[in-house]
Amino acid sequence: MTRPSRAPGRRAVNRRAGLAATAAVALAAGTLGTVAAGTAAPASDGYLGTLAELAGLPEPSGELTHEPTGAWFVELTAKPVADGGSRAAAQSQQDRVLAEADALGADVDVRYTYDRLWNGLSVTASEADISRLAGSAEVAAVYPVVTVDAPDPATSEPAMDSALGMTGADIAQSELGFSGDGLKVGIVDTGIDIDHPDLGGGGTPGETAFPTGRVVAGYDFVGDDYNADDTSAAYQPVPSPDDNPDDCNGHGSHVAGIVGASGDSAAGGVTGVAPDVEFGAYRVFGCGGSTTSDIILAALERAHADDMDVVNMSLGAGFVTWPEYPTATASDALVDDGVVVVASIGNNGTSGTWSAGAPGVGEKVIGVASFDNTEYDARMFTVSPDGREIGFAEASGAPSAPTSGDVPLSRTGTPDSTQDGCTAAGALPDLSGTVALIERGTCPFYEKARNAQQAGAAAVVLYNNVPGAFAPTVAPPTPADPPITVPVVAVDQETGVELDGRIAAGATTLTWTDQTTTVENSTGGLVSSFSSYGMASDLSLKPDLGAPGGLIRSTYPLEGDGYAVLSGTSMSSPHVAGAVALLLQAHPSLSPEQVRDVLQNSADPADWSLVPGAGYVEPAHRQGAGMLDIDDAILAPVAVAPGKLSLGESEAGPSEQTLTLTNDGDEDVTYELSHADGISTAGAPNNPQFFEGGASVAFSAPSVTVPAGSSATVDVTVTAPAEPDLGQYGGWVVLTPSEGQPLRVPYAGFVGDYQQLPVLTDAGFGLPALGDVTACERYVGVNCTMGGEYDLLPEGATFSMTEGDYPVVIAHLEHAAQNVSVQLFHAKADGTAGRPYAGGRLNTVLSEDFVGRSSAATAFNAYTWDGTRPRGNGADRRVDVPDGRYVLRLTATKPLGDPSDPDHVETWDSPAIVVDRN
């Protein structure tokens, strides 16, 4: 991979500076939203519109981006075993560090130790104690352990066979004869239902012994009752591991089925991408709720020990866009040791650019985007007068739709309404005893359903305001809000307009049925609305490629009806993992790096999902190389390396790259060289602007001939477009033979000087700002949200520095930061920063490396000072500051920036505060 023009962040940052990027994480399966949004006329300067304009997104609410768990990764300096280190040396260093922690008075409890892929520990500790430990010469970095939430399933019924057809897996199986036989795929997830007949079980719950003929290895790291979500009534953070990774959640079985189910289609069974693979099941979730990233890393080490050939992780840390996070670096170590690692890129597409997450942003990981399925089988109702069959998706958070009964249809507005169903129940027509038809848009789904329910509706049919299917949620936004008690279903825009016309024409009756129908998805083959945007914060191109992830039917635990539907990059990732097994069966000598190159070479870029059919191509930093095309990848005689080009920032001028073409075939092949542009993005990450592409690409020759059994090279020079300034651009180098399929190499880069992007902005709340941690709700044991009026503290606020009474610096991070730190100063008489504390030396009291951006336009990060400072190198390294008046300076170093360059650093000084422990 070509590094950006500036020195990479790994060398520019003192990795022992302190605490590293805190992040919120979500298991990468979400409800499917629409990806299409009509048309937009391009302006003369190439500007096409914003994400909110084109996708009709609601305004985000303020929230704390990162919620600490009280647990930390402590990365040590010695190499792990996979990187040439010894287990004895790693364990000896861990013992020394724990002894040092004890000598420092740091109260740390060890959760897990690691030495195969990553040398270090995860520990439970306070921020003050982990800061003491972070100063050790043997500590490379400290990162927060983050929580990962398990998803709820969607309820529509898509067809798995159409998804296989989208990727060519059906051809690879039926015509080329590959099934993944002899390959082992590790599934780091919620376990696998070992009883499921499609996954090698006997078909009766509880009667199959582990291991089985298909699930040959694995481990349950947590137990059924485990749940790391401290807001849940079922909170149970203490793992109870055992040897049987059976699945009581469902997500892992669904993922495994996509990879390699082998079911009887005539009996409703599922066939996955590689139906003869063997599985390793690494269960990191209980039956519900959340897990933590240190458990995930432990599972990666176990998968390495079990000799998996491929590892799939359908999970990720949203907005952790730095590849330095431990789950990403451990994944890279797996790749270095010969294992192909595939991970979902994340489900934060509606939150805009720079939203991908670890481990999918790992340098050597295959990060996977999601594409919508072409068709799906859905439950249906019929409507009068002709009995027209209409497929629907059920909204999560509402009761299931009936299987029988006739109900009149009503409507609350028309397709031209701008706030359909958004007015309070008293302003709506009387909907008593009817099914209310309501158009999507303006206000949340919950609000529309609640208003209709209050007006007497017996059920609600939501229809899209843009082309495409969607599966909404009407779950209450807070525990204080009442639940929706009537069924809520969703249909696409075309169907909704048709139903509106029928109601307008006269009395219309809806009849519920227990039947299903096949629905053609108008957004099939386009990138899913939820799929996250790259690039990674080090300007490496992410995601790497895409696969079907929207509306996928697969296996589910037998206790949960055996089959279910989920949508998300969780579902696209296993399509790629299964395809890797097929490719390795066909070409077993390929290295993991070559596997990714070959898959990228043969992938097919998709039209822009926000304006389909207008001739634009989805941004390269959202789809990577494009849609997986596994049969072409298997058959291609020529491979191009590298499989992608990460061009960095254009400030230094055009980027010169060399592509190497290797021909394993029996005939010479000549390729004509060209390039194709993708859409560019710029502006506020949470509501990015879109522009026509405009990069220029020059080649050392117009064509290149690759001799049979030999290699050839071609030089490529990419010149970034002049606009949009401070934006992401990208496209594809295209190599077209006289016969056969073209090969492509995606590229992406940054227009201008990357360090000019703003980091500290106020998000409309006057942030950064100083707050009292006792006024917060979900930070350091109490709650810290932006709901309602937030109590920002005036100058002279006093803190006792006892638990629950600390100052917190609140900052919205518009973009990622290479480092965020807080320095301590004496306050001058006027309340501004005076001399640095401790003899004129700059005293850094808190520091985090590799911090992702805030998750929403009004979201923020919180940095709490506990009243201590570093001191010397002895056992009293962290000491209380005396009572007095101080100023806290928040400093953000730009990504890939030089902390000694004032242009690469942003700062904010707090009002003077008073420390008074009396």
DAWOVEN-V249364 format. One record per backbone hydrogen bond with DSSP energy under -1.0 kcal/mol. NH is the residue of the N-H (numbers start at 0). CO is the residue of the C=O. Records with the same first field share a line. If there is no record, write none. Layout:
NH: CO + CO
//
This chain:
10: 7
11: 7
12: 8
14: 12
16: 13
18: 846
19: 141
20: 848
25: 315
26: 148
28: 26
29: 566
42: 46
45: 42
47: 689
50: 687
53: 49
54: 50
55: 51
64: 859
71: 122
72: 142
73: 120
74: 140
75: 118
76: 137
80: 114
81: 115
82: 79
83: 80
84: 79
89: 85
90: 86
91: 87
92: 88
93: 89
94: 90
95: 91
96: 92
97: 93
98: 94
99: 95
100: 96
101: 97
102: 98
103: 99
105: 100
107: 105
108: 123
110: 121
111: 121
113: 119
119: 113
120: 73
121: 111
122: 71
123: 108
124: 69
129: 125
130: 126
131: 127
132: 128
133: 129
135: 132
138: 135
139: 74
140: 74
141: 17
142: 72
143: 19
144: 70
147: 290
149: 288
153: 564
156: 376
163: 159
164: 160
165: 161
168: 163
171: 167
172: 168
173: 169
174: 170
175: 170
177: 171
182: 179
184: 277
185: 309
186: 279
187: 311
188: 281
191: 244
193: 191
195: 192
198: 195
199: 196
200: 195
202: 194
206: 203
211: 214
215: 213 + 278
216: 278
218: 280
219: 241
220: 282
226: 235
227: 289
231: 228
234: 231
235: 226
239: 221
241: 219
253: 249
254: 250
255: 251
256: 252
257: 253
258: 254
259: 255
260: 256
261: 197
262: 269
266: 263
267: 264
268: 263
271: 260
272: 257
273: 258
275: 178
276: 273
277: 182
278: 213
279: 184
280: 216
281: 186
282: 218
283: 188
286: 223
290: 147
292: 145
295: 291
296: 292
297: 293
298: 294
299: 295
300: 296
301: 297
302: 298
303: 299
304: 300
305: 301
306: 303
307: 302
308: 183
309: 183
310: 339
311: 185
312: 341
314: 312
316: 357
318: 354
319: 316
320: 318
324: 321
327: 324
328: 324
329: 325
330: 326
331: 327
332: 328
333: 329
334: 330
335: 331
336: 332
337: 334
338: 333
339: 308
341: 310
342: 365
343: 312
344: 367
348: 529
350: 347
351: 348
352: 684
353: 533
354: 532
355: 532
356: 344
361: 358
365: 340
366: 364
367: 342
368: 544
370: 546
371: 525
372: 549
375: 518
376: 156
377: 516
379: 514
380: 389
381: 510
382: 387
383: 508
386: 382
387: 382
389: 380
391: 378
392: 489
394: 487
395: 471
406: 509
408: 507
409: 434
411: 436
416: 413
421: 418
426: 423
427: 424
430: 454
432: 455
433: 430
434: 407
435: 458
436: 409
437: 460
439: 462
442: 440
447: 443
448: 444
449: 445
450: 446
451: 447
452: 448
453: 449
454: 450
455: 452
456: 451
457: 433
458: 433
459: 486
460: 435
461: 488
462: 437
463: 490
470: 31
473: 395
480: 477
488: 459
489: 392
490: 461
495: 491
496: 492
497: 493
498: 494
499: 495
500: 496
501: 497
502: 498
503: 499
504: 500
509: 406
510: 381
511: 404
516: 377
518: 375
520: 373
523: 520
524: 371
525: 522
527: 369
530: 527
531: 345
533: 620
535: 539
536: 320
538: 535
543: 366
544: 366
545: 625
546: 368
548: 370
549: 370
551: 565
553: 563
555: 561
559: 556
560: 557
561: 556
563: 553
565: 551
567: 548
569: 27
570: 567
572: 568
575: 571
576: 572
577: 573
578: 574
579: 575
580: 576
581: 577
582: 578
583: 579
584: 580
585: 581
586: 582
589: 586
594: 590
595: 591
596: 592
597: 593
598: 594
599: 595
600: 596
601: 597
603: 626
607: 615
613: 610
617: 605
621: 618
622: 618
623: 619
624: 543
625: 622
626: 603
627: 545
629: 166
632: 628
633: 629
634: 630
635: 631
638: 661
640: 659
644: 745
646: 747
649: 749
650: 751
652: 649
654: 717
656: 715
658: 713
659: 640
660: 711
661: 638
662: 709
663: 636
668: 705
670: 703
671: 735
672: 701
673: 733
675: 731
677: 729
678: 616
679: 690
680: 727
681: 688
686: 683
688: 681
689: 48
690: 679
691: 45
695: 718
697: 716
699: 714
703: 670
705: 668
709: 706
711: 660
713: 658
715: 656
716: 697
717: 654
718: 695
725: 750
726: 723
727: 680
728: 748
730: 746
731: 675
732: 744
733: 673
734: 742
735: 671
742: 734
743: 600
744: 732
746: 730
747: 644
748: 728
749: 647
750: 726
755: 752
756: 753
760: 811
764: 761
766: 761
768: 809
770: 807
772: 805
774: 771
775: 772
776: 782
778: 781
781: 778
782: 775
791: 789
792: 769
795: 911
796: 793
798: 913
800: 804
804: 801
807: 770
808: 862
809: 768
810: 860
813: 758
816: 850
817: 892
818: 892
819: 847
820: 890
821: 845
822: 888
823: 842
824: 886
825: 834
826: 884
827: 831
830: 827
833: 825
836: 823
839: 835
840: 837
844: 821
845: 821
847: 819
849: 817
850: 816
853: 812
858: 855
859: 62
860: 810
862: 808
864: 806
868: 878
870: 876
876: 873
878: 868
880: 866
883: 914
885: 912
886: 824
888: 822
889: 907
890: 820
891: 905
892: 818
893: 903
896: 893
900: 897
903: 900
904: 901
905: 891
907: 889
909: 887
912: 885
913: 796
914: 883
915: 798
//
